[in-house]
Every structure is written in structure tokens, then in C-alpha cells.
Amino acid sequence: MRDIQVISGDYQRNSFERLPESIDRLRACRYFCDKTQEYATAADDIKAKWYFRASIAGFNTTLETVNSDVKRIVGKNIWCESEQKKTMYENPLVKVLTKTRNFAVHSDRIRGEIREYSVAKIDGSGENIIDMRSLFFEELSKLNNIKGVSNITAEEIEWFNKQTKLWPVNFLIRSGLFEASRYVHHFTAVHKIA
């Protein structure tokens, strides 16, 4: 499992935009991510955490809606049995984010924590280092947060925790959307969904 080096766009072209309900959910998820960052920056930590819960729920909803979009377009449940869906949910970032959603939304076991960090931003005058305030996932553990979730390995938790030290929740969720879109794009190309 390679560390996340760059946060790309929100989705790969010709993936979710071919699926009307899914792209709508993705845009809502992106909005909630933006609001999470906005409120964290403004030091309104309560609202930042509310929007974090909404964004992680939006992430799951985006992925869950793919099947109904495909069924509406093609007339069959071919997404559910596809290799692309299976492989998408094996991606460690997608896998952990989908599992953490249940705890973030239905319990208080994943709350997130506000931290300050520095970002290199490149603009017309070169590279600038700016300090930012954001919401980060708190460290996960098999014992406290995802107890009983057997298909997440200790190595995947360790990898995810390493990413959460570097990337705030809104960036990790956006990266998860991009990762998922690669599999959705492959699926729509194979099945010629336009």
C-alpha cells in the first residue's frame, strides 16, 4: 500500500458523470468536504464535525447509488456482481472510509480532531508555505474504533493511520472518491454506459 502523495481531482473523467444520481451524491459529498474545511478554518469545530459526518455519509451514499444508476440505465444489476465493484471495495482507502462511516454517523467513536498543519501552495509567485487549521481523523484501532470489522486488516489500519497524520478528513474523502472513480470508469467503459 503506497502512501498518498497527491490529492487529485474529485473523480476520474467519464466515471461518475455518466451516472446521474451518483454524480449528484458525489457533488453533495464534495460540498460537505468544503464546509468541513471552511468551519475548521473558522474555528467552529462543532460545525466542522457535523459536516465531517455528512461528508463521510455522502461518500458511502455516492458508492451505494452506483448500482441503482446502472440498473436504471442498463436494466440489470450488473454492478453488484462486477469485478470492478469487488476490486473497488478492496482498495484500502475506500474500504476503511466505508467502514468508518458507520462509526462516524451512528456513534461517537470517530470524532475527528482539529490540528494545524503547513501546506506548500504554488502560485504565480512561486511556492508559499501557509499554515492551515483542519479536521483530521483520530487514530483508528481495531480494539476501539473498528472492533469486529474482520475484513479490515491491522496493516490497512496502520496504513490509514499513517495517511491521517498527513491529510485532513476532507482531502482523504476526496482522494477516496477519486480512487473509487477509477473502478467506476473502468466499469462504464467495459459496459459502454454513456
N, C-alpha and C positions, 0 to 999 in steps of 0.2 A: 504494500500500500504506500503509494507515494504521497508526500506532503503536498498540500495545496500551495501552489506558488503564486498564482494569479487568479483573481476573480473575474471571470469573463462576463459576457452579456447574460441576460436572464434566460435565454433559451436559444438553441440552435435553429437557424432558419429552416423553414419547411418542416417544422415539427408540430408544436402545439397550435400554431396559427391555422392549421388545417382542421382543427377540432374546436368548434365554436364555444362550447361550454367550458372546455378545459382551458382555452386561452383566456376566457373571462375570469376563471378562478385564478389563473396564474397572475393576471393583472391585479386582482384584488390582493393576492399574496404579496406582490411587489409593493403595492400601496402600503400594506401593513408593515412591511420591512422599512420603508421610507419613514413612516410615522414612528416606528420604534427608535430609529436613529434620531429623528427630529426631537422627540421628547427626552431621549437620553442626553442629547447635546444641551437642551434647555434645562437640564437638571430636574425634570419632572419624572422621577423614577417610577412612580406608581403607574402613570400612563404609558411609559416605555414598556413596562412589564405586561400591561394589558395588551398592547399592540404586538408584543412578542408572542403571547399566547394566540392571538388572532393570526399572526403570520405563520406560525408552525401548524396551526389548524388549516390554514389556506394551502400550505404546502401539501398536506395529505389530501385535501379535497381536490386539488389540481390533479394529482395522480389517480385518485379514485374515479374521477369523472371521465378519464380516457375511455374506459370500457363503454360507458353509455353513449359517448360521441361516436365511437367506432360502430357500435351496434346500430345506431340511428343512420349512419352513412352507408354501411355495408349490409346491414340486415342480419348479422350474425355476431356471436360473442367470440370472435377470433382473437381479440386482445388477451383475454383471460388465459388462454392456453398457449400463448405465443412464447417463443424463446426470448424475445426482446423484453417482455414483462418480467419473466423469471430472472434474466440477467440484470435488469434494472434494479430489482429488489435485492440482488446480491452485492451491488455497489455499496461499499461500506458507508459512504456519506448518506446515500438515500436510505439505506437500511436503518441506520441509527436515528436519522431525523424522523422517519416514520414511526419508530418505536417511542421516541421521546415525546412525540405529540400527545400520546395518551396521558403521560405523566404531567406534562405542562398544562394540559387543558383540564384534566379530571382530578388532579391532586395538586398539592403544593410541593411535590418532591423535586421539581425542576423549576427553580425560580429565576435564575439568571443573577448576575452580579454586575454592577456598574464599575468600570475601570477606565483609566485614562491610558492612552497609547499614542505613539507617534506614527505618522504616515508620511511617506515620500510622495509628494504630488508634483507632477511635471506639467508645467505650463509654458507660455511663451518666453518667460524669463529664466527658464531652466528648472532645476529640481529644488523644491522647497520642502522643508520638514515642518509639518504642522502637528500640533497636539490636538487630540480629539478625545471626547468622552463618549463611551458607548456601553451597550449591554452585552455581556459575554455569558455563554453557558457556564454554569458552575461545573466543576469536575464531576464526571459521572463515575459511578462504581456499581459493579454487579450486585453488591450487597445492599446499597442504599437506594439507588435510583431505578435500576432495571432488573431487580430481583425477579427470578422466574422467567425471564425472557431468554430462553435457551438458545435461540438461533443467533444471538449476538455473542461473539467470542470475546475473550479477555483481550486479545490482540486488537480487535476492532475498537473496543472501548479505549484502550491505550492510545491507538492512533487518533481517535476522535478527540480525546482529551488534549493531545498534542496540538491539534488544529485549533481547539478552543482557546488555547493560550495566545494564539496569533491573530485569530479572526473573530470579530464580533458576530453576534447571532444573525444580524441582517445579512452580512456577507456570506455566512455559511449556508443560510437558507437559499440565497440567490445562487450560490455555487451548486447546491443540491438540485435546484430547478434546471440549471444548465446540464448537469450530469444526466438527469432523467430525460431531458430533451434529446440527448444523443440516441437513446434507445427508442424513443417515440419517433424520431426522424427515420431511423432505420426501419421501423415497423411500417410507417406510412409509405416509405419508398418501396419496400418489398410488396406491399399490398395495393400499391398505386392508388392511395387515398389522396384525392385532390381537393 
